[in-house]
């Protein structure tokens, strides 16, 4: 059994800040736990814009605080995301988030991330393993 708090991973290698400065992610469960997924609490900052494309992962996202506009960059369709709303990137959709307020979400990734990932120039997380 694993019991871990957000507070205890703060400012450790599980507390990741993007190179772009648009988000911070606390990675509660990582690939090294070997449970088949990773679990993160991520805050995207108000007034920023982050374009992403999880070409190597499926991501489910549940908003727990704040509001953001989500755009499917492939179709142009937009959605307003607020607390209690989830979205699933089951088709590896290229997408952009524009938080109107600080936007706190709980994210699940499959395959799990290692904790070392950040978005590349295309918005993609590389597919890393614990052996990389």
N, C-alpha and C positions, 0 to 999 in steps of 0.2 A: 504494500500500500504506500502511496505517495501522498503526503500532505504538504502543501507549499502555499505561501501567501505572496501576494503582490509586493507587500512591504519588504519581505525578506530577500526578494530578488532585485530590489531597487539598487541601481548603481553597481550591478554585477555584470558578468558577460551575458546574462539573459536579458538585460535591459538595453535594448538596441535603439539607437537614434539614427535616422536616415542621413545619408550624406547630403541629401537635398535640404534637410532641415524642416521638412513638412510633416514628419510623424515621429512618434516614439512608440516602441512595441516591447512589452514585457512578455517574454516567452516562458510560459508556465510549464508546458510539456514540449519536449523536443524529440528529435529522431533517436537520440541516445537512450531514451526511456523505452524504446522498442515496443510501442503500443499501436503503431500504424497510423498515427495522426499527430499533429502538433496543435497546441492551444495557446492563444495569445490574447492579451488585452492591448489594444492599440489605440492611441489618440492621434488623430489628424488635426492639425491646428487651423483655427478659424482664419479665413481669408487666403488660404493656400490652395493650390491645385496640384493634384497628384495623378499622373496617368500611369496605368498599370496594365500588364498583360501576363497573366499566369499561364504561360504556354506549357509549363511542366507540372502544374499543380491544379487541383480543384480547391476552391476556397468557399466556405460558408461564413457569412458575416451577420452578426446580430447587433443592432444599435442599442446601446443601453443609456446613452446620454448625448445630447446635442442634435444638430440637424445638418444635413448635407444634400447637395444635388449629386445624383449618380447619373452619368451619361454612358450609354452603350456606344462606344466610339465606332462600332461597325454599322449600327443602324441609325444612330442619331437620337434614339429614344432616351428620354430622361425620366427619372424617378426621384421623388422627394423621400428621403430616408430620415426617419425620426425614431425616438425610443419605441421599442417593441416591434420594429420592422426588420426583417432579415432579407438578405439576397444571397443567391447561390450562383457562382460562376461555373456552372456545370458544362458550359460549352467553350471554356477558355476565352471568354470574351475580352477584347481590349476595352478598357473602361477608364473613366476619369471621375474622381471625387473632388467636389468643391465644397468644403465645409463652411457653413455660415456662422457657426459657433464651434468651439472645440468639440470634436466629434469622437466619442469614446465607443469602441466596438469590441466585441469578443469574436475572435476569428478561429476557425478550424481549418487546417491544411492537410491535404492528402495528395501525394506522399508528404510525410512530415518534414519540416525544415530542421536544419541543424542549429540555427541561431546565428549563423555567420552571413546569411543572405541579406542583400540590399538590391534594389532595383537597378538593372543595367540601363543603358541608353534607350532601350526599347520598352522599359518598364517591366522587364522579366526578372524573376528570381532564377538564378542558375539552379540546376538540379544537382545539389551537393549531397554527399553521403558522409557518414562518420569516418570513412576511410580516406576522404579527400584531404 
